[in-house]
Amino acid sequence: MSSEVITTALDGTVSTAVRRRAISAASFGTFVEYYDFVIYGYVATYIAQAFFPTGNSFVSLLLTFGAFAASFVARPLGAVIFAPLGDRYGRRTVLSVVITLMTLATAGIGVLPTYYQIGLAAPVLLTVLRLVQGVSAGGEYGGATSLIAEFAPPARRGFFVGFISLTVGGAMLFGSGTAMLLTRTLSPESMSSWGWRLPLLLSLPLGLIGLYIRYRLEETPAFTALSREGRVQKSPLLTTLRRDYRSVLIGIGIAATNSCMMALYFIYMPSALKQFTDFSAADAQLITFVGLVAYCAAVLPFARLSDRVGRIPQLLVSSVTLIVLIYPSLVMLSSGVLPLAVAAMVVVTPVVAANIAAVTPLLSEMFETDTRYTGLSLGWQMSTTLFAGPTPIILAALAGLGGSTVPAFYAMAVVALTVIAGILAARTVA
């Protein structure tokens, strides 16, 4: 692993205004990307009816989550395509391209004809557009994180990078709130026929704003210095695979818990609560919404804490705590009692926030400037492909076979992998 300290122009040449602009550009763009990506999960039951009408709601939901998982398979491809370009030509340009791609794909789903209108072409086109979303998302997170990390003061890097984690939670919160508002405002018939399209079409104005903000951003001091000195890698992907493969492999394990927990509590759970309990669609979305509020409220305090206590100690403590909490939280969520379900989310999601607040800056510090975008993207996106993409369908299948709390054991096993990766990182990070 690299022991390099991220090079940033901290001698006064980077003003507070520039740093704030960098955070705004990276964060808002990531907000749009992740809103576009996760809104699919919040309207999954309606998409199941429109594109996968099998006559069995459980099977339709599985097929819908299958298309969800397919998009995660494409994310490493997006990392392979876009991240090396970001290490060769700069972070800003590539981040502008990926937000455009995501916006167009999401809006495309919003206007896509249903199975009843064009037959089998509908689910095929839906899956293709989800794959395009996956390719775009594969180039987003590593670039946005690298951009903020390279503008941040070293002593406050965790706090600064925490805005990316807050943004992801905020995007999911906004998506959840939008879906909840529509569900409570529109009739079930209206929601099923056309209401589910509205949050997808909202991506167009959001995407245009994000593209404008990113287009006006300047390049990071670290990459500018690298370019000026002629040390930009001609083949960042090959260099990463040859020099940084251990960091990539450990990064996959480090990010596994966050990938799985976000999929469990914020993507799978709204549909599972409706499938396996007596909660209405509105109540299920309310439970998820409250959990996201708790998550967002905890991110920045824990991000600041990681600057004080260290990334790895916080990573290990939060992971072990999650192993203890996952099963009882699913018991409470499956109880069918609204206060208990809300309490479960309020308790467990801040621990998820503590975990990601340590993971993101740690990953940015594991790679040198010349391969940071590529190495971070590969580790993160391969982890999401393995532990986020298939998680909803795995959990739904486990719950269908053994009951609503059985998925807890899968989630606990994934978190155990992060503990092992964290121990390995502690032994190898200088």
SVG drawing of the C-alpha trace seen along z (x, -y; Angstrom):
<svg xmlns="http://www.w3.org/2000/svg" viewBox="-56 -32 64 54">
<polyline fill="none" stroke="black" stroke-width="0.4" points="0.0,0.0 1.0,-3.6 2.3,-5.6 2.1,-8.8 0.5,-11.8 -2.0,-13.3 -0.3,-16.3 -2.4,-19.4 -1.5,-23.0 -2.0,-23.9 0.5,-26.7 -2.2,-29.3 -2.7,-28.9 -6.0,-27.1 -8.6,-29.4 -11.5,-28.5 -13.8,-29.6 -12.1,-27.2 -12.4,-24.3 -16.1,-25.0 -16.7,-25.1 -14.9,-21.8 -17.1,-20.2 -20.2,-21.7 -19.3,-20.4 -18.4,-16.9 -21.2,-16.6 -24.1,-17.8 -22.9,-15.8 -22.8,-12.7 -26.2,-13.6 -27.7,-13.5 -25.8,-10.3 -27.0,-8.4 -30.5,-9.9 -30.8,-8.7 -29.4,-5.3 -31.4,-4.5 -34.8,-5.9 -35.3,-2.7 -35.3,-0.8 -37.9,-3.1 -40.4,-2.5 -39.4,1.1 -42.8,2.5 -44.4,0.3 -41.7,1.1 -42.3,4.8 -45.9,4.4 -45.1,2.4 -42.3,4.4 -42.4,7.9 -46.1,8.9 -45.7,12.6 -48.9,12.9 -46.8,13.5 -45.8,10.3 -42.9,12.0 -41.4,13.3 -42.0,10.0 -40.1,8.3 -37.2,10.7 -37.0,10.0 -37.1,6.3 -34.2,6.6 -32.5,8.8 -32.4,5.8 -31.2,3.7 -28.3,6.2 -27.4,6.1 -26.6,2.4 -24.1,3.2 -22.4,5.7 -21.7,2.8 -20.1,0.6 -16.6,2.1 -16.8,1.7 -17.6,-2.0 -14.6,-2.2 -12.3,-0.6 -13.6,-3.0 -13.7,-6.3 -11.4,-6.1 -8.1,-5.7 -9.3,-8.7 -9.7,-10.6 -6.1,-9.8 -4.8,-10.7 -6.8,-13.8 -8.2,-15.1 -11.1,-14.6 -13.3,-17.4 -13.8,-16.4 -14.6,-12.8 -17.1,-13.7 -18.9,-16.0 -19.3,-13.1 -20.6,-10.5 -23.3,-12.8 -24.6,-13.4 -24.7,-9.7 -26.6,-8.9 -29.1,-11.7 -30.0,-10.5 -30.4,-6.9 -32.6,-7.7 -34.9,-9.9 -35.0,-7.2 -36.5,-4.8 -39.0,-7.5 -40.4,-7.5 -40.0,-3.8 -43.1,-2.0 -44.3,0.8 -44.6,4.5 -48.3,4.0 -47.4,1.6 -44.4,3.2 -44.1,6.7 -40.7,8.3 -38.9,5.3 -39.8,3.3 -37.9,5.4 -35.0,5.7 -34.8,1.9 -35.2,1.4 -32.2,3.6 -30.1,1.9 -30.8,-1.5 -29.9,-0.1 -26.6,1.1 -25.9,-2.4 -26.7,-3.7 -24.2,-1.2 -21.5,-2.2 -22.0,-5.9 -22.0,-5.2 -18.8,-3.2 -17.0,-6.4 -18.6,-8.7 -17.7,-7.8 -14.0,-7.3 -13.6,-10.6 -15.7,-12.7 -13.9,-11.2 -10.5,-11.8 -11.4,-15.4 -12.5,-16.3 -9.6,-14.4 -7.1,-16.3 -8.5,-19.6 -8.8,-18.8 -6.3,-19.7 -4.7,-16.5 -5.8,-17.0 -9.4,-17.4 -9.6,-15.0 -12.0,-12.7 -14.4,-15.6 -14.2,-17.0 -14.6,-13.6 -17.5,-12.9 -19.5,-15.3 -19.5,-12.6 -21.0,-10.1 -23.5,-12.6 -24.4,-13.3 -25.1,-9.7 -27.3,-9.5 -29.0,-12.8 -29.7,-11.5 -31.3,-8.4 -33.2,-10.5 -34.5,-12.7 -35.4,-9.7 -37.2,-8.1 -39.0,-11.4 -40.1,-11.9 -41.4,-8.3 -43.2,-8.7 -44.7,-12.0 -46.1,-10.6 -47.4,-7.5 -49.3,-9.6 -50.5,-12.1 -51.5,-9.9 -54.0,-7.1 -52.6,-3.5 -54.0,-3.4 -52.3,-6.7 -49.0,-5.6 -49.1,-2.3 -50.0,-3.8 -47.9,-7.0 -46.9,-8.3 -43.8,-6.2 -42.3,-7.9 -42.2,-11.4 -39.2,-10.9 -37.3,-9.4 -38.0,-12.4 -36.9,-14.7 -33.3,-13.6 -33.3,-15.9 -33.3,-19.3 -31.1,-18.0 -28.6,-16.6 -28.4,-19.9 -27.6,-21.8 -25.0,-19.3 -23.3,-19.4 -23.2,-23.2 -21.6,-23.2 -19.0,-20.7 -18.1,-22.4 -17.1,-25.5 -14.8,-23.6 -11.1,-23.8 -8.8,-20.8 -7.4,-19.6 -4.0,-21.0 -2.6,-17.4 -3.4,-16.5 -2.3,-19.8 1.1,-19.4 1.3,-15.9 0.6,-17.0 3.0,-20.0 5.8,-17.7 5.1,-15.2 4.3,-12.3 0.8,-11.5 0.6,-7.7 0.1,-6.8 -1.7,-3.6 -3.2,-4.1 -5.2,-0.9 -2.1,1.3 -0.1,-0.6 -2.9,0.0 -3.2,3.7 0.6,4.1 1.6,1.9 -1.6,1.4 -3.5,4.7 -3.1,5.5 -4.7,2.2 -7.5,2.8 -8.2,6.3 -8.2,5.0 -10.3,2.0 -13.0,4.4 -13.2,6.0 -13.1,2.6 -16.0,1.3 -18.1,4.5 -20.0,3.6 -21.1,0.2 -22.2,1.8 -24.2,4.5 -25.8,2.3 -26.9,-0.4 -28.6,2.3 -30.1,4.0 -31.6,1.1 -32.3,-1.4 -32.9,0.5 -34.2,3.9 -36.1,2.9 -38.9,0.7 -40.1,3.6 -39.4,6.3 -41.5,4.4 -44.5,4.5 -43.8,8.1 -43.4,9.7 -45.3,7.5 -48.6,5.7 -47.0,2.3 -48.5,0.2 -46.4,-1.2 -46.4,-4.6 -45.4,-3.2 -42.6,-1.2 -41.2,-4.3 -41.6,-6.3 -39.4,-3.7 -36.7,-4.0 -37.0,-7.8 -36.4,-8.0 -33.4,-5.7 -31.9,-7.9 -32.4,-11.0 -30.6,-9.3 -27.8,-8.2 -27.3,-11.7 -27.3,-13.3 -24.5,-11.0 -22.2,-11.1 -20.3,-14.4 -19.8,-14.0 -18.3,-10.5 -16.3,-11.9 -14.8,-14.4 -14.2,-11.7 -12.2,-9.7 -9.7,-12.6 -9.1,-12.2 -9.2,-8.5 -8.1,-7.2 -9.8,-5.5 -9.1,-1.8 -10.1,-1.9 -13.4,-3.5 -13.8,-1.0 -13.3,2.0 -15.4,0.8 -18.3,-0.2 -18.1,3.2 -18.2,5.2 -21.1,3.1 -23.0,3.9 -22.5,7.6 -24.1,7.3 -27.0,5.1 -28.1,6.6 -30.2,9.5 -32.1,7.7 -32.7,4.8 -34.3,7.2 -36.4,8.8 -37.7,5.3 -38.3,4.4 -40.2,7.6 -42.4,7.1 -45.1,5.2 -45.1,2.6 -44.3,-0.8 -42.5,-2.3 -40.3,0.7 -39.4,0.6 -38.5,-3.1 -36.4,-2.5 -34.5,0.2 -33.5,-2.1 -32.7,-5.0 -30.3,-2.8 -28.5,-0.9 -28.2,-3.5 -25.9,-5.9 -23.5,-2.9 -23.6,-2.4 -22.7,-6.1 -19.7,-5.6 -18.5,-2.8 -18.7,-4.7 -17.2,-7.8 -14.0,-5.8 -14.1,-3.9 -14.1,-6.7 -11.1,-8.7 -9.2,-5.5 -9.6,-4.3 -8.5,-7.7 -5.3,-7.5 -4.4,-4.0 -3.5,-5.1 -1.0,-7.6 -2.2,-10.6 -1.3,-9.1 -3.7,-6.1 -6.0,-7.3 -9.1,-7.6 -8.5,-4.2 -7.5,-2.3 -10.3,-3.8 -12.9,-3.2 -11.9,0.4 -12.0,1.3 -15.2,-0.5 -17.1,0.6 -16.0,4.2 -17.2,4.2 -20.6,2.7 -20.9,5.3 -20.3,8.2 -22.0,6.9 -24.6,4.3 -25.9,5.3 -27.0,8.9 -27.9,8.2 -31.6,7.3 -32.3,10.4 -30.2,12.6 -32.0,11.2 -35.4,11.5 -34.7,15.1 -33.4,16.0 -36.4,14.3 -38.8,16.1 -37.2,19.5 -36.6,19.0 -38.4,16.0 -37.8,12.3 -34.9,12.5 -32.8,15.1 -31.1,12.4 -29.3,11.1 -26.9,14.0 -25.8,13.2 -25.3,9.5 -23.3,10.5 -21.0,12.6 -20.3,9.7 -19.5,7.4 -17.1,10.0 -15.2,9.8 -14.7,6.0 -13.3,6.8 -10.7,9.1 -9.9,6.5 -9.5,3.8 -7.1,5.9 -5.0,6.5 -5.1,2.8 -3.8,2.0 -0.9,4.3 0.0,2.9 -0.8,-0.8 2.3,-2.8"/>
</svg>
